[in-house]
């Protein structure tokens, strides 16, 4: 598992812009073949493989794209002490290795599985999945005959049984440039935006008073020089909706304040929530307690999760992985090696519990 994680880290599959996807997909496809997976499929840059027989399928789903590195040296994996370092070690190439070997362990437990484990390896998770999960979903290839899904996101030891939705946009106001000394001949795009910004701040206060999220200004552009009227002002708005909120209604409320702007939608994904008391959630919780010696903690993920694609299809989906959220995307990203092993054991035991005939 450490070797596979290291080889994956060494391929700089940064997203954006989506570098080296075919190279990672080919490494994974060949790896699944060598390990004895059945019915291996390549769908664009996605790779699917199965172990076991039958229609009932428990999916192990993960993404191989990573956020851009702070330094090229992050693609030179190394072990220091008990940890494996490198971009994607935590989010989530260590998790990919854990789930692949977990599927083999479940296959080799000795009992006949009543169903299959499906491995789904996708790109583009960091940018909402157009070449990954969304692509598979649009082709009807995601979650076929699924009875559950696990994804090894860096959950820091918790189980994420719910996630917030995300509606992220870029709003742009246009104006007309002119020299500051003749500013009356121009149209100030920044000043045109101020009333809408004030309305958005009022909406932000209302949204956050009920425990939800609205953030403005993650990326801002405007003007070219200090002594010219800005002919453009652009800013992003990131609205994160809770599972109890109406995602479409919240989008409409936000968009109603931007009628005078050009709006580009950067991502649009619904929240999801699944009960932890069902067969998959109960099997996962029991497996975590057996392997780690600690009771499972169920929480809501603060961001968007690919569990939503399965939950929308009525498939219970949970995130649980070896990585740490606190170091993911950072300059010193790492994964504890013993957590890769623990996660693999949890996944294998969960699959055995869910798929072994009573």
C-alpha positions in Angstrom: 0.0 0.0 0.0 2.9 2.4 0.7 4.5 1.5 -2.6 1.2 2.1 -4.5 0.6 5.4 -2.7 4.1 6.6 -3.4 3.8 5.8 -7.2 0.5 7.7 -7.3 2.0 10.7 -5.5 4.9 10.8 -8.0 2.4 11.6 -10.8 1.5 15.3 -10.6 -2.3 14.9 -11.3 -3.0 18.6 -10.4 -6.5 19.9 -10.8 -6.9 22.5 -12.0 -5.9 22.2 -14.8 -6.2 18.4 -14.9 -2.6 17.3 -15.5 -1.5 13.7 -16.4 -4.9 12.1 -15.9 -4.3 9.4 -18.6 -1.0 8.4 -16.9 -2.6 7.9 -13.5 -5.6 6.1 -15.0 -3.3 3.7 -16.9 -1.2 3.0 -13.7 -4.4 2.2 -11.8 -5.9 0.1 -14.7 -2.8 -2.0 -15.0 -2.5 -2.3 -11.2 -6.1 -3.6 -10.9 -5.3 -6.1 -13.6 -2.2 -7.4 -11.9 -4.1 -7.7 -8.6 -6.8 -9.9 -10.2 -9.8 -7.6 -10.4 -12.5 -8.6 -12.8 -14.4 -6.6 -15.5 -11.9 -3.7 -15.6 -13.4 -0.8 -17.5 -11.9 2.5 -18.7 -14.4 5.2 -19.3 -12.6 8.3 -20.4 -10.2 9.0 -17.5 -12.2 6.9 -15.0 -11.3 3.3 -14.1 -13.7 0.7 -12.7 -13.0 -2.8 -11.5 -14.8 -5.5 -9.5 -14.2 -8.5 -7.3 -16.8 -11.1 -6.3 -19.9 -12.3 -8.1 -23.5 -11.2 -8.1 -25.7 -8.2 -8.7 -25.4 -6.5 -5.2 -22.5 -4.1 -5.3 -20.7 -2.3 -2.5 -18.7 0.5 -4.0 -15.3 1.8 -2.9 -15.0 5.1 -4.7 -12.1 7.5 -4.7 -10.5 10.4 -6.7 -6.9 10.6 -7.9 -6.7 14.3 -8.8 -5.0 16.6 -6.3 -5.0 20.4 -5.7 -2.0 22.3 -7.2 1.2 21.9 -5.2 3.1 24.7 -3.4 6.3 23.1 -4.6 7.4 20.5 -7.2 9.2 18.6 -4.4 5.7 17.6 -3.1 5.6 15.1 -6.0 8.7 13.4 -4.5 7.2 11.0 -1.9 9.2 10.1 1.2 8.7 8.3 4.5 9.7 10.1 7.6 9.1 8.4 10.9 5.5 6.9 10.8 4.3 9.1 8.0 4.3 9.2 4.2 4.7 12.7 2.8 3.7 14.1 -0.6 0.9 16.0 -2.5 -2.2 13.8 -2.3 -0.9 11.5 0.4 -3.8 12.5 2.6 -6.3 13.6 0.0 -6.6 10.9 -1.1 -4.0 8.7 -2.8 -3.3 6.9 0.5 -7.0 6.2 0.7 -7.0 4.8 -2.9 -4.4 2.3 -1.9 -6.3 1.3 1.3 -9.5 0.7 -0.5 -8.0 -1.3 -3.4 -6.2 -3.7 -1.0 -9.2 -3.8 1.2 -11.2 -5.2 -1.7 -8.6 -7.9 -2.2 -8.6 -8.7 1.5 -12.4 -9.1 1.6 -12.3 -11.3 -1.5 -9.7 -13.5 0.2 -11.4 -13.9 3.6 -12.5 -17.4 2.8 -16.3 -16.9 2.8 -18.2 -16.5 -0.4 -19.4 -12.9 -0.8 -23.0 -12.4 -1.7 -22.3 -9.7 -4.2 -19.4 -7.7 -5.5 -17.1 -4.9 -4.5 -16.8 -2.2 -7.1 -13.7 0.0 -7.3 -14.4 3.4 -8.9 -11.4 5.6 -9.5 -12.1 9.1 -10.9 -10.5 12.5 -11.6 -11.9 16.0 -11.3 -13.3 15.7 -7.8 -11.6 19.0 -6.8 -13.6 20.8 -9.6 -17.0 19.1 -9.1 -16.5 16.1 -11.3 -17.2 17.0 -15.0 -14.7 14.4 -16.2 -15.2 12.1 -13.3 -18.2 11.2 -11.2 -20.6 13.5 -13.0 -19.5 12.0 -16.3 -20.2 8.4 -15.1 -23.5 9.5 -13.6 -24.6 11.1 -16.9 -23.8 7.8 -18.7 -25.7 5.7 -16.2 -22.5 4.0 -15.0 -22.4 5.2 -11.4 -23.8 3.1 -8.6 -25.4 0.3 -10.7 -27.0 -2.3 -8.4 -25.4 -0.4 -5.5 -26.2 -1.3 -1.9 -23.7 1.1 -0.4 -20.7 3.3 -1.0 -17.5 4.2 0.9 -15.0 6.9 -0.1 -11.7 7.4 1.7 -11.7 11.2 2.1 -9.4 12.6 4.8 -11.9 12.5 7.6 -9.4 12.7 10.5 -10.9 9.6 12.1 -14.6 10.6 11.8 -17.3 9.3 9.5 -19.0 11.8 7.3 -22.6 10.8 6.8 -23.7 14.2 5.4 -22.2 17.0 3.4 -23.1 20.6 2.6 -24.2 21.5 -0.9 -22.2 24.1 -2.8 -23.3 26.9 -5.2 -20.2 28.8 -6.3 -20.4 31.7 -8.8 -18.4 34.5 -10.3 -20.3 37.8 -10.6 -19.0 40.4 -13.0 -20.1 44.0 -13.5 -19.1 45.9 -16.6 -18.4 49.6 -16.9 -16.4 52.0 -19.1 -12.9 53.1 -18.6 -11.8 56.8 -18.4 -9.0 58.8 -16.9 -9.5 59.9 -13.3 -9.5 63.5 -14.3 -12.4 62.9 -16.7 -14.1 60.2 -14.7 -17.6 61.6 -15.6 -17.0 60.1 -19.1 -16.6 56.6 -17.7 -18.8 54.1 -15.9 -17.3 52.8 -12.6 -17.9 49.0 -12.4 -16.8 48.9 -8.8 -19.2 51.6 -7.7 -22.0 50.0 -9.7 -21.5 46.9 -7.6 -21.8 48.5 -4.1 -25.6 48.2 -3.7 -25.5 44.6 -4.6 -22.6 43.9 -2.2 -24.6 45.6 0.6 -27.6 43.4 -0.2 -25.3 40.3 -0.2 -23.9 41.2 3.2 -27.4 41.4 4.6 -28.1 38.0 3.1 -24.8 36.7 4.5 -25.8 37.8 8.0 -29.2 36.1 7.7 -27.8 32.9 6.3 -25.1 32.6 9.0 -27.5 33.4 11.8 -29.0 29.9 11.1 -25.7 28.1 10.9 -25.2 28.1 7.2 -22.4 29.6 5.0 -22.0 32.4 2.5 -18.6 33.7 1.6 -17.8 36.6 -0.8 -14.5 37.6 -2.3 -12.5 34.4 -2.5 -11.3 35.7 -5.9 -11.6 39.4 -6.8 -10.6 41.3 -10.0 -11.1 44.9 -11.0 -9.5 47.8 -12.7 -6.0 48.0 -14.2 -4.4 51.1 -12.8 -5.1 53.5 -9.9 -5.8 56.5 -12.0 -8.4 55.1 -14.4 -12.1 54.3 -13.9 -12.4 50.5 -13.5 -14.3 49.0 -16.5 -14.7 45.7 -14.8 -15.3 44.4 -11.3 -15.6 40.7 -10.6 -15.9 38.7 -7.4 -16.8 35.1 -6.4 -19.6 34.0 -4.0 -19.4 30.6 -2.4 -22.8 29.5 -0.9 -22.7 26.3 1.2 -26.1 24.9 2.0 -27.0 22.5 4.8 -29.0 19.3 4.2 -32.1 20.8 5.8 -32.1 23.8 3.4 -33.8 23.9 0.0 -30.8 24.2 -2.3 -32.8 25.5 -5.3 -34.5 28.1 -3.2 -31.3 29.3 -1.7 -29.8 29.6 -5.2 -32.8 31.7 -6.3 -32.4 34.1 -3.4 -28.8 34.6 -4.2 -29.3 35.1 -7.9 -32.1 37.6 -7.4 -29.5 40.1 -6.0 -27.4 39.8 -9.1 -29.7 40.8 -11.9 -27.3 43.5 -13.2 -24.3 41.2 -13.3 -22.9 38.6 -15.6 -22.9 35.4 -13.7 -20.7 32.3 -14.3 -21.5 29.1 -12.3 -18.3 27.5 -11.1 -19.9 24.6 -9.2 -23.4 23.5 -8.3 -23.8 20.4 -6.1 -26.5 19.5 -3.7 -26.1 18.5 0.0 -26.7 14.9 1.0 -27.4 13.0 4.2 -27.9 9.3 4.9 -29.0 7.6 8.1 -26.2 5.9 10.1 -28.5 3.2 11.4 -28.9 1.3 8.2 -26.9 -1.9 7.3 -24.0 -0.2 5.7 -23.7 2.5 8.4 -24.0 0.0 11.2 -21.4 -2.4 9.6 -19.0 0.5 9.1 -19.4 1.7 12.7 -18.9 -1.8 14.1 -15.8 -2.3 12.0 -14.3 1.0 13.1 -14.8 0.0 16.7 -13.2 -3.5 16.2 -10.2 -2.2 14.3 -9.4 1.0 16.2 -10.9 0.2 19.6 -12.9 3.5 19.5 -16.5 4.1 18.8 -17.3 5.6 15.4 -18.1 9.4 15.3 -20.6 10.5 12.7 -20.3 14.1 11.5 -21.2 16.4 8.6 -18.5 17.2 6.1 -17.9 21.0 6.0 -17.5 20.8 2.2 -18.9 19.0 -0.9 -18.6 15.2 -1.2 -19.0 12.8 -4.0 -21.2 10.7 -1.7 -24.0 13.0 -3.1 -23.9 11.2 -6.5 -24.8 7.9 -4.8 -27.2 9.4 -2.2 -29.2 10.9 -5.0 -29.7 7.4 -6.3 -30.9 6.1 -2.9 -27.5 4.4 -2.1 -26.2 4.9 1.4 -22.8 6.6 1.1 -20.2 7.4 3.7 -16.8 9.0 3.8 -14.1 7.5 6.0 -10.4 7.7 5.2 -6.9 7.5 6.6 -5.9 11.2 5.9 -6.1 14.3 8.1 -8.2 17.2 7.0 -5.8 19.6 8.8 -2.9 18.8 6.5 -4.7 18.2 3.2 -4.0 20.7 0.5 -1.1 22.1 2.6 2.6 22.4 1.9 3.5 19.5 4.2 0.8 17.0 3.4 1.2 13.5 4.8 -0.7 10.4 5.8 0.1 8.2 8.9 1.1 4.8 7.5 -0.7 2.9 10.3 -3.9 4.8 9.3 -3.7 3.5 5.7 -3.5 0.0 7.2 -6.4 0.6 9.6 -8.6 2.1 6.9 -8.0 -0.9 4.7 -8.9 -3.3 7.5 -12.1 -1.3 8.3 -13.1 -1.3 4.6 -12.4 -5.1 4.3 -14.4 -5.9 7.4 -17.3 -3.7 6.5 -17.5 -5.4 3.1 -17.4 -8.8 4.7 -20.2 -7.8 7.0 -22.4 -6.3 4.3 -21.8 -8.9 1.6 -21.5 -12.2 3.6 -24.7 -14.2 3.5 -26.5 -14.5 6.9 
